[in-house]
């Protein structure tokens, strides 16, 4: 992550994440330590299903510190929060109700309504910690709590400009969340295989995703992962080993140990 920040010549980096990752794991502290003075703040109030109120709160926090890069650390909720807040920044949205003008919809004639979204003033890069795969699209969901409807939002530049798949970052993810988002990823793969508009490329990716997810989930279901990071000096290394499998475009299943998190080391362990 630090090398990507340097490559983009970013000097003001803002992190968006959830409370658990920020307050119960060393992940964000490790990022902040690596970034040094370039780290300008963190928003950790992301909530499941991405309600509009949290998007507006996050956008307000971003406006206050004026970052030149946002790093989203988490799963689909975090990444979707940043996608929609980028629309809020691009369209100068400051209140929840104003988001109604910018979600996808259906016109009176039955045609699809796709609002034209301006380029946001800042981009996001994503460090994914689940298998939801929200980081691979420019489509995000956000819930209008008044209507109790989750709307879809789309923009050419709201998706992550860079996706970082670091297996060490996913070591902090609870087993139930890792496995459930994996089933969701499996759902995506099967939908592609059953598409009424088949594509050889998508078909191949779908089959490989099913293979990887099936193998990884079989191992993951029995890995005995604890939600909490093991304390220093823990002698039972068998309790702190697990199998990681990413989506079809990521690392293959491999066994990793829960050592101190280093944001400069990727899933191969060589930092390249």
N, C-alpha and C positions, 0 to 999 in steps of 0.2 A: 504494500500500500504506500509506504513512504517513497519508494522509487517512482511510483506512478504520480504521486504529488509533485515530485521533483521534475519529472518529465513534462508535466503540464505547467511548470513554473508557477504553481499556486503558492501564495504567501499568506492567505487567510482561509483556513480550512474549518468548516463547521460540520459536526457530526450529528446525525439523526439516528436514534436507536430506541430501544424500549427500556423500561425500568430495570427488568431483571438483568439484561446484559450489562447495563451501566453500573448497577449497584451491587450485583451479586457475583460478578465475574471480573477478572483482571483485564478483560479484552480492551475496553475503552481507555483505561489507564495506560495500557501498553501503547495504544495508538497515540495518546496525548504525549506520552514520554518520547516517542519516536519523532513526533512532529515538532516538539519544542514550542518556540514562539509562534509558529505558524498555526497552532491550534487556538481557535478563537471562541470555542464554546460547544455546548452539546444540548440538544433537545431530546429528552427521554420519555416524553409523555404519549408516545404512540399507543393506540388502543386498537384491539381487534375489530375488524371490519371497517376501520378507517373512517370514523365519524367526521363530519364537516368541521365540527368545533376544534378537533385536534389539528386538522390541516391549517385552519386559520391561525391557531396558536403557534404552530410551527413556522408559518409564513411570517408572523409577527416577530418571532425570535430571530429569524434569518435577516429580516429588514434591519433589525437593531444593530447587528454586528457587521453587515455588509461583507459576507465572505466572497471569495472568488472560486470556491469549490465546496460542494457538499458531499460528504461521505455517508452513505446510508449503510448501517451495520445491523443486519437482522434478516427477517424473512419477508414474506409478502406484505404484511401490514406496514412495516417500516418503509419498504421500497415504494409501495403505493402512496403512502403519505407524502413522500418526497415528490413523486410524479405529479400529484394534484397540487401540492404547494408551488411547484414550478409554474403550473398554469395560473395559479393565483398571482404569482409575481409577474408573469408575462402580461396578464390582462388587468393588472392593478386591482385585484379583488381583495377587499378588506373585511367583508362580512359574509357570513354563511349563506344567506339568501342569494348573494351575487353569483355563487357558483352554479346556480340553476341555468344560467345562460350558456354554460360551457361544457355540459355533459352530452354524450351521444343521445340521440332520440330518433323519433319517427315523424316525418312531416305529414301534413294532412292528406297528401296524395299517396302516402305509403312508402315514399322514398326515404332513404336513410339520412338523418340529420347529423352532419359532422362539422362542428364549429371550426373555423380557421383560427388556430392558435399561433400567436406570435412566438418568436424565439425567446426563451427565458433568459434573464440576465446572468444566470449561473447554471452550470451543469452539475449532475450528480455522477459519482462513481459508486458502485455497490460492492460490499463485502457480504456475500450471502451466507447465512447460517442455517438454512433449511433447504429442502428439496422442492419448494413451491415453484421455482423457476420464474418468479415475477420479474427478475432482473433481465430477462431476455426479450422483453416486449416494450412497446411504447403505449400500452393500454393499462390503465389503472382503475381500481374501483374505490368509490367513496360513498359513505352512507349518509343520506338525508334522514336524520332522526325524526323530523317532523312528519314526513311522509312514510317513514319506515321502509325506504327503498334504497338499495345500493345501486348507484348510477355508475356508468362507465365513462371514462374520460380518455381522450387520445390526443397526442401531440407528437410531432416529428422528433422533438428534442427533449421530451420529458423522461424517456427511459435512460438508464445508465449509459454514459459514454464509454465506460470501462467496467467490466465485471471481473471481480477478483474471487476466484474459487480456491480458497485456502482451507484444506481439510482441518488444520489445527484450529481455525476459528470455529468450526462446527463441533469441536469437542465439548463445548459448553452447552450445546443444545440438549434438552431433556429427551430421553428415549421416546416418550409418547408423541412429542412434537416432531421429532425426526421421522419416525415411522409413519405418522399420519400425513405429513406433507409428502412423504414418498409415495403413499397411496394416491395422493392427488396428482403427483407427477405421472404415476402409472395411468391414471385416468386420462391425462393429456395425451400420452402416447397411444393409448387405445383409441381415443377419439380420432387421432390422425390416421390410424390404420383403417378405421371404419368410415372415413370421409367419403362423401358422394362425389368429390372431385379429387380422385387419387393422384398422387405424385410419386414416382419412383424414389426421389430423394427423401421425401417425408416418410415413405413406407420403410426405407432402410433405417432411418434414424429412429422411427418408432419401434421397430423390431429390436434394435440394439439397446434402446432405452429399457424395453421390457426385460431383456436379458440381464442388464446391469442392475436394475432395480429389484428384480426377483432375487438375484444372488445376494445383493447387498442387504436386503431386508431380512432374508433368512438368517444371515449372520448377525445383523443388528438386533434382531428380536431376542437374542440370547447373550448379548454382550455384557449385561449386568452393569450398564452405565449408571453412575450416580449423577444427580442433577448438579451437585456441588463439586467444585474443584478439590482434589485431594490435598490434604494438608502437607506442608513440607516434611520430609522425613518419613512419609508413609512407606512401609516396607512391603505391603502387599501389592505388587505390581500387576498381578492378575486381575485385580479389581479395577485397574485404571487402563485397560486396553480395550480397544474396540475396532470394529470394521467401519470404514467410511466408503460410501459410494455416491458419486455425484450423478447428475443427469448425463445424457448421452454425450454432451460436449465437454465433460469434465474428466477428472481423474478416475481411474479404474479403482475397484475395491482394494484397499490396502490396510494393513494393521499399523496403528500408531500408538505411541505412548503419550500419556498426559504429562508432559513436562512443562516448564514455565513457558508461557506463550511468548513467541517472538514474531512480531508482525513482518519481519524481513525474511521469514522462512516459509516456503510454500509446501505443498503436500508431498514433494519429493524429498524435502528436508535439506536441500542444498542451496536454497536462497536464490536460485536462478529463475 
